Amino acid sequence: MPEHPVESVNRGNLDRLLAKVSEDRGLDLAQYRPRYVERRVAVRLSALGLHTYRQYASYLDAHPEEYAVLLDTLTINVTQFFRDPTVYAVFRDKVIPTLIATKTAKKQHLLRAWSAGCSTGEEPYSLAMSMLDGVRRAKAEGMLLSVTGTDIDRNALAVAKRGEYPIAQLAHIPVMDKHLYLDIEGDAFRMKPEVMKAVRFQYLNLFEDAPIHGVDVVFCRNVFIYFNHEEQERMVRSFWNGLSRGGFMVLGRSERLAPVFARQFEMVDAKERVYRKPIDLR
Ligand SMILES: C[S@@+](CC[C@H](N)C(=O)[O-])C[C@H]1O[C@@H](n2cnc3c(N)ncnc32)[C@H](O)[C@@H]1O
């Protein structure tokens, strides 16, 4: 029997399925090539014994955990050092100096960051390098730094804890940071002890577990897609509770803060999705 190429099989309207995914999870798959998405969704249809996009849409409704599988199939759980460099520019030039100045004025000596949904560790290490740099630039050497990376993927956490990455990933790290914070060994590089000392990892399920309390900044980027709108709001509320007054929250590029939070968070940078919990709470 001749094999049908996936494209020629009439599964119905893919756009309608994509609109549903976007509505339910805020996940905009338009950034991917349609043929690619079509092929990846076809893998899920055949694994589940389904034939049409409409059946798959109903399956997603009945089994919301399928979203996680779909995201994995699209390999959306990828990460990168200094992902979206313009966000890190705002973090270095605005967020860190503001936090250091506030801490110094209050004679506080601990700056704490949380990378929620840290995957294999690139984000928390990028935060630690940026914070070490900020402390150096502000000549605030007495400031202690702590970055906690959390995730539900234990394999990803095991990679993160090693602090060692293939040399190909070096390209994403700013030159100065490369010199100051990394040791290159053959075809891999490691974080220097100074960075390793500042970062720790732990299992934390954002659906169920309490937030980390007393943090000055939380990065939760490219994680919203795993949650529906209600769960996203619950998660943001828990970040608000975990943040110290004047603390910052940074979301992913395509992630929006729901309008209900307009009074709880001040907008710091709309484009980079940087928000702040007010210092004065009324
Ligand atoms: C796309 S990665 C984002 C990594 C990093 N924040 C970034 O932007 O590059 C999403 C991560 O969220 C994690 N995740 C998904 N659901 C989670 C949950 N309920 N609690 C904690 N982490 C979760 C996944 O395991 C994955 O490592």
The ligand as an SDF file (V2000), in Angstrom:
LIG
                    3D

 27 29  0  0  0  0  0  0  0  0999 V2000
   10.6140   25.9150   28.4160 C   0  0  0  0  0  0  0  0  0  0  0  0
   11.3360   25.4950   29.9420 S   0  0  0  0  0  0  0  0  0  0  0  0
   11.8130   27.1080   30.4350 C   0  0  0  0  0  0  0  0  0  0  0  0
   13.2260   27.1820   30.9470 C   0  0  0  0  0  0  0  0  0  0  0  0
   13.6770   28.6060   31.2670 C   0  0  0  0  0  0  0  0  0  0  0  0
   12.8090   29.2340   32.2290 N   0  0  0  0  0  0  0  0  0  0  0  0
   13.7690   29.4270   30.0040 C   0  0  0  0  0  0  0  0  0  0  0  0
   12.9560   30.3350   29.8210 O   0  0  0  0  0  0  0  0  0  0  0  0
   14.6370   29.1610   29.1860 O   0  0  0  0  0  0  0  0  0  0  0  0
    9.9300   25.1400   30.9400 C   0  0  0  0  0  0  0  0  0  0  0  0
   10.2420   24.3780   32.2170 C   0  0  0  0  0  0  0  0  0  0  0  0
    9.1050   24.4190   33.0700 O   0  0  0  0  0  0  0  0  0  0  0  0
    9.0750   23.2190   33.7810 C   0  0  0  0  0  0  0  0  0  0  0  0
    7.7400   23.0000   34.3550 N   0  0  0  0  0  0  0  0  0  0  0  0
    6.6020   22.6230   33.7150 C   0  0  0  0  0  0  0  0  0  0  0  0
    5.6100   22.4780   34.5880 N   0  0  0  0  0  0  0  0  0  0  0  0
    6.1220   22.7580   35.8200 C   0  0  0  0  0  0  0  0  0  0  0  0
    5.5860   22.7610   37.1450 C   0  0  0  0  0  0  0  0  0  0  0  0
    4.3190   22.4290   37.3810 N   0  0  0  0  0  0  0  0  0  0  0  0
    6.3920   23.1000   38.1660 N   0  0  0  0  0  0  0  0  0  0  0  0
    7.6700   23.4240   37.9400 C   0  0  0  0  0  0  0  0  0  0  0  0
    8.2510   23.4410   36.7280 N   0  0  0  0  0  0  0  0  0  0  0  0
    7.4780   23.1010   35.6720 C   0  0  0  0  0  0  0  0  0  0  0  0
    9.4450   22.1830   32.7250 C   0  0  0  0  0  0  0  0  0  0  0  0
    9.8890   20.9780   33.3440 O   0  0  0  0  0  0  0  0  0  0  0  0
   10.5480   22.9050   31.9510 C   0  0  0  0  0  0  0  0  0  0  0  0
   11.8270   22.5860   32.4450 O   0  0  0  0  0  0  0  0  0  0  0  0
  1  2  1  0
  2  3  1  0
  2 10  1  0
  3  4  1  0
  4  5  1  0
  5  6  1  0
  5  7  1  0
  7  8  2  0
  7  9  1  0
 10 11  1  0
 11 12  1  0
 11 26  1  0
 12 13  1  0
 13 14  1  0
 13 24  1  0
 14 15  1  0
 14 23  1  0
 15 16  2  0
 16 17  1  0
 17 18  1  0
 17 23  2  0
 18 19  1  0
 18 20  2  0
 20 21  1  0
 21 22  2  0
 22 23  1  0
 24 25  1  0
 24 26  1  0
 26 27  1  0
M  CHG  2   2   1   9  -1
M  END
$$$$
